[in-house]
Amino acid sequence: MAQPRAVLPLKLFLSYSHRDEDLCEKFLVHLSQLKRDGLIEPWHDRRITAGSEWAGAIDDHLNSAHIIILLVSADFLASDYCNDIEMTRALERSRKGEAHVVAAILKPCDWETSRFAKLQALPKGGKPVVDWPTPDHGFLDAVKGLRRLIAELSEPEPAQVQAVQITLRTHPWRWIGGVVLVVILIACLWLWSSSRRYLRQGTDLLNVGLYSAARQPLELARRLNPFSRKTGCGLAAVELDATRYDPGFEQRLAEANQRYSNCAYLRLLTGDQKYRAGDRDGALAEYREAIQREPQLAEAYFNTGRILELKGDVDSALPLYEKAVQRSPGVARYHDNLGDLYFKLGDYDKALEQYGQVGEFPLSALEAARIYRLQGKLEDARGREEDAIDWLQDPRVQSSEKDVAWALDVSPVEQVRLALLQEKQCYAQLELFVTMFLQRDQAKASAGVPAVFEKCRSRQAELRKILDWELHRLGSELAKYTQPADDFTSKFLEPSDR
């Protein structure tokens, strides 16, 4: 039976063995562009929230998915649950034409003799992901194949045209009227679908706090459908964000909230305004209200987690950061803050995993370097510090850093913010000189540290406090670095209160 055409985004269900969870998470990262394009809405059992009924949640999503992907490995084949329940139901829905089932081969295993051997296999030729030059190459090929499948499943079916005998000499106007009606219907359908596509692009950007970038797609959506309240709500948020520091902002924000009473993005802006005014509890209430109205609003999860972390409630902040990353895995600062929280909790491996997801984000590289120092891996630390210094010279990275302030610990309850590019460059260079000093390359450190402090003379005190705190932690955790850390402090840093 042919599967009916589906409306985007297609629901995608991942069936996998929990022993392959690391590869599943990597696959989800590769799927993020398909999700960002509005093509898929992926689901797997880690998205079950606390308090949900586990088996029921899985059944609901398995029974409603348009595409079911089996992440195949020897562990998957050995799992009774994957085989007896998830795969059995998937194949049953495939036979009925209710869903399309794909086998994504993660690792070498005897899958060719399995019940799903005749299914479409990804990557190309069923070559296991881990057998490609890197797993990323394998996942990329699988995603390309999946994109082609989505195009096939979602393209409109040819219209079923019933042959009708028409005598043009007798009924010419009836024929012409029918053609005009068809043209009008096609035009309306195009306007509606285009408006939805632009609206989705705009809201995806709003969900991660990119207001200015959301302006263009939202304006296009409004031209095509000027009556959409969600488009109006989004554009109101864009306009207000551009004037958030202008006189009268609070009054305009209150008026917009009255006009669009269910607008999550205006609630997010209201939370930001209360946070800037020092009302953390009020900001938390606004962010939580925004989440209720728009569950995909990653920025609201992130901001809620950030405030809870500042209040010292790291246990509550952690799952909120994780939800922000799950909803928008392509946002560097979400991974960075989650990694930083793992760092504070002493879970260095998870912290490094998050920093590794970020790409060319200098702060994450420097935080990874601090962990490597705490693990005694000075060469790895030096490599990440050099990466950060190189990136901060790149015009593309410099442009993205303009709107990003770095918050760095100087005590368990105090932070210093570095906002200017030169301040960040000075900090990165100082981190490298600290590592050089620990590697006994003291001549370069002795020449470089004073020059950097002179370059950033206005922030010398803050930079010294940052390094002093980091060296204090290093000496406390690794006895072999206690004396070198004290030597660096006495040689280059003024005493600071801890």
N, C-alpha and C positions, 0 to 999 in steps of 0.2 A: 504494500500500500504506500502511495506517495505521501511524504510528509507535507502538510500544508505550509504555505509560506508564513513566516513569522515576522512580527513587528520588532524592529530594533529598540533597545538592545536585547540580544538573545541571552536567555538564562543559561549559564554554563555551570555544570556540576563536576567537581574533581573527585574521583575515587582513587584512594592511594593508601599504601601501608604507612603507618606512623613511623616506621623505621626509615622511610624515605622522605621525612618531613623537610629536611634541608633542601632537597631537590624540588619538592613541591613549592616551597617558599620562593626558590629561585625562578621557577616557572611562572609564578604569580607576578614577579617583578617584570618578566618579559611580556606578560599579558597586559601590563598596565597601559600600553599605548592603545591596544584594542579597546580597553575600557574607556580611556580618555577620548577616543574617537566616537564613543557612543555605540559601539558595536556589540559589546558583551557586558554582562553583569555576572562575574564569577562568584562561585560559592564553594566552600569546603568546610569540614566540620570544625575548624578552629574559629569559625565565625559564629558558633553557637555561644550566645551570651550567658552569663551566670544566671542560673535559675531556669533556663530553658530545659524542656524535656528532650533529652539527647536523641533517642531513637526517632521520636516523632518529628523533630526538626530535620533530621536527615531524610526521612521518608517524604516529608513535604517538598523539600527542594529536589530530591531525586525524581519525584513524580511530576514536577512542573518544569524541569529543565528541557530546553530545546536541544542542547548538545551535552553529552555525557562523555567525559574524557577519563579513560582508565590509565593511570600512571603505572606502567607495568614494570615489574622487577621480580626477582625470585621471592622476595618478601611479600609482594603483592599476591603472587600465585599461591604462597603458603598460607595466606590469611583466610581463615574460614569466613570472617565477616565480609571481606571484599568479594570473595567468590560466591558464597551461598546466598548473600542478601543483595549487596549493591550490584554486582555484575549480573546476577540472575534477573533482577528487576530491570536493569538497563537493557539487556538483550530482549526481554519481553516487550518493552516499550519500542525497541527498534523494529521488532517483527511486526508490530501493529502500526508502524509508521508514525508513532507519536514523538519520537526523538531520534537524533542521529548520534551514534556511538562511535568514538574514535579511540584507538589504542595508541598511546604515546609511550614508546619503549624507552625507559630510563636506563636500564642496565641489562647486560647479556643474561638471557634466561630462556627456558624452553617454551616460549610463548607460541611458536608456530603450530604446536599440537593442541593448543587450548581451544575452548569453545568460541573464542573471539578471533581465531586465526584469520578468518575471511573478512574481517572488518578492515576499514581504511586504517593504515598504520602511519604514524609520524614518529620521528623525522623521516625524510625521504628513504624509501626502501626498507623501512623498519630498522635502520641503523641506530643502535642505542645511543642516547644522549652522551653518555660518558665516554663513548668511543670516538667522538669527534675531536678535533684538535683541542677544543675546550668545551665544557658543557654549554657555555654561552653560544657557541656555534651551533650545537645541536638544538638548543631551545629556539634559536632564531629561525632555523629551517622549519621547526614544528609550528612556530607562530605564523610564518608565511603560508604554510599549508592550511592552517586554521583560518587565516584571513580569506583564502580562496573559498573555503567551505562556507564561511559566513555569507560571502557574496552570493553563492548559489542558493543558500537557504532563504535569504531575505529578499532576493530580487522579485519583482512582481511577476505573477504568472500572466501569460498571454490572455487577453480578454477572450472569453467564450462568446463567440459571435454567432448568433442564430441567423441563418439565412432566411431572409424575408423577401418575397417577390414584390417589387415596387414598380409600378408603372409611372415612369417619370413624366410622361406627357399628361397623365391624369392628376398626379399628386406631387408636383415639383416643390411646393412650399413645405409640405410635410417632410420631405427628404432633407431639404435645406435646414429646416428647424431642428431636425434630429442631429445633424452634423454640428450645428451651433451649440446645441445642448451638450454634446459630447466634449466639444472644445472647452466650454465653460467649466464642465466638471473636471477635466484634466487640469485646467489652469488653477482651479480652487484647490485640488489635491496637491499640486506643486507648491502653491503658496503655503498651505498648511504644513507640509512636510519640511519645506525649507525653513519656515519659521521655527518649527520644533528643533531642527538641527542647530540653528544659530542660538536658540535659547539654551540648548543643552551645552553648547560650547561656552556660552557666557556664564552659566551657573557653575560649570566645572571650575572655571577660573575664580569665581566668587567663593566657592567652597574652600579654596586654599588662600583666600585673602588677597588675590591679585585683582584689585578693583579697576585700575586703569587699563589693564589688558582686556578686561571683560567689556569695556565700553563698546568697541567696534561690533562684536557679534551681537550684543544686546540691541544696539541701534538698528542693525540689519533685521533682527527679529521683530522689532517694533514697526519698521516700515512695512513688513509683510503681514503683521497682525497687530494693529494698533490697540486692540481691545484686550490683550493679554495682561492680566493683573500681575502675574509673576514676572513678566518682562518689565512692567512699570516699577515693581518693587525692586528689581535688580538695578535698573537705571537710577532710581532714587538713591540707592546705596552708593553707586558709582559717583554720582554728583556730590553727595555729601562727603564722601571720603576725600574728594579733591579739595574740599574747603574745611576740613576738620579743625584747622588752626585759625580760621577766620572768625571775626566777631559775629555773634549771632548764631553760631553753629548749633548750640544746644536747643535754641528755639526752633530752628529749621528741622532738627532731628526729631523733636517732639511732634511737630506738625506732620512729618512724614510717617511717624509711627501711628498717628491717628488715621491717616489716609489709608495706609497699608497695614492694618492691625495684625495680620498673620505673616508678616515679612520677616523671615529668619535673619536675613542679611542686615536689616535695620536693627534688630536686637543685638547682633554681633557688634555693630558700630556703637550701640548704646553701652554695651559692656566695655568696649575699648575706652569710651569717654569716661566711664566711671572708674576704670582702672587708672587712667591718667590723673584723675582727681584724687586718687588715694583710697577710693571706696572699693576695696577688694571683695568684700562680701556682696556688695551690690553688683559688681561685675560678674561674680560667679553666678548669681541668680539670672542675669541676662543671658550669659552663655548657655546655661542649662535650658533656659526657655528657647533659645535659638536651636539647640539640639532637638528639642521636642518637635519643633516645627519643620526642621530639615535634618533628618538623621544622617545624611551624607556630608554635613557641614564639618569637614575635617578641621578647619581653623578654630571652630568653637571647642572641639575636643582638645585641641592643642593648647588654646588659651586657658581653658579650665585646668588642664594639667599643670600648666606653668604657674598659675596662681597657687594651686595646692602645693606644688613643690616649694614655692617661696614661703608658704605658711608652715613648711616642715612636714607635711602629710605626704611623704613619698609613696607610701603604700597605695594611696588613692590616686596619686598622679600617674603612676606607672601604667595602669590599664588605659587611661585616657590618652597618653602618648601613643600607646600601642594601637588604639583605635584610629588615631589620626594617621599613623603610618599605613594601616590596613586600607583606609579609604583613599588615601593619596600617596602611594609609595614612591612617587617621583619627586617629592618635595624634600630638598636637602635638610632644611632646618628641623623638620620633624624627626628624621633619622638622627640628626645631631643631638637634639635634646634628649631623645630616648637613649642614645648611647651615653650621653653625659650622666643620665640618671643611673644607668647600669654601672657606670664608672664609680659614682658616689656610693653605690650599694656594694661595691667590691666584686661585681660580676664582670671581670675584665674581658672574658671571651665573648659574651653577648655584646658588650660595649664595642669591641673591635668589629664584630659582625655588622653592627649598625653603622659605624664609621665607614666601613668598606662599601656600603650601599650608596654613599653620598656622591662620589665623583669628585670634580674639581671644586671642593669646598675647603678653603684653607684651614678654617677653625677645626674641622673634623680631623684633618691630617695632624694638626698640632696636639689635639687631645689624644689621638691614637699614639703619637710619639710619647706623651706623658705616661701612658700605660706601658708601652714598651720599656721605658726607663724603669718603671716600678717592677717590671719582670726581669730586669737586668739585661735586656736586649738592646744595647746601645746602638749597634749598627742599624737595626730596624728603626729605632727612634730617629737617628740622624737622617735616614732616607726619607721619612715622612716630613721632617722639618725642612729638608731641602725641597721637597715637593711643594710645601706651602709657600716657601719663599719664591719659587719659580712661578707658581700660579698667581701670586700677588703682583707679578710683573706683567701678566697677561692682560691686555686691554679688555677682553671679554669678561674675565673674572673681576677686574677692577670695576667694570660697569655694574655687575651684579652685586658687588659689595657695597655700593653707594648707600643702599637702603637697609643694610644689615649692621646692627651693633653687636659686638661680642661682649658677653657677660662672663667675667672670669672671677673665680673664687679667690678671696684673700683671707678667708676664715670660714668656719662652718656656717656663719650666718651673714656674711658680708660679701658683696661682689663689687668689682670695678668694671665699668663699661668702656670699651674702646670702639669708637665710631668712625674716626677718620682713617683713610687708607694708610697714611704715613705711620700712625700709631700701631696699626696692625702689622705693618712691615717691620717696625722696630721690635715688636713683641716676638715675631717669628724669628728674627735674627738673634735675639737674646736667647731664645729657646735652643737654637742651634749651638750657640757658644756655651751654654750650660752643658750640653751633651759632649761637646769637644773637651771641656774642662774635665768631665768625669772620665773621658777616654785618655786623660793625661796629655791632651794636646793643649797645654796651658798657655803656650806662647801666643797662639792665634786668639784664644779667649781673652788674654790680657790686653791684646791690641784692639780687639773688636768691641768688647763690652763698653769701655769708656766712649768710644766713637758713637755707638748707638745711643747711649744716654745723652750725649751732646746733641745728636740729631733730633731727639724727641725731648728736649729739655723741659718743656712745659708739662710733660707727663712722667718725669723721672720718678717721682714719689710713688705714683700708682704702679708703674712697671716694677719698681723694687719690691713693693708689697706682694705683687703677684708671684714673682720669682721666689721671694722669701717663703711664702706659704707652700709653694710646690716643693722646694728643697726640704722644708720641714717635714712634709709628708714622706718624701723619698727617704730621708734619713731615719724616719720612724719605722718604715716598713722593711727597708733593706739595710742590715747592719753594715754591710761592706761599703755602703755609700754614705754612712753617717759622717765620717771625717771629711771626705771630699766635699760633701754638701756644706758642712760647717766652714770649710776653707773658702769656698766660693762666696758664702754669705759674708764672712769677715773681710774678704778682699774687695768685694764689689758692691755690697748692699748695706744700706744703713739699717740699724735695728728697727724693727716694726713690732707693734703689739700684735699678739696672736689671740 
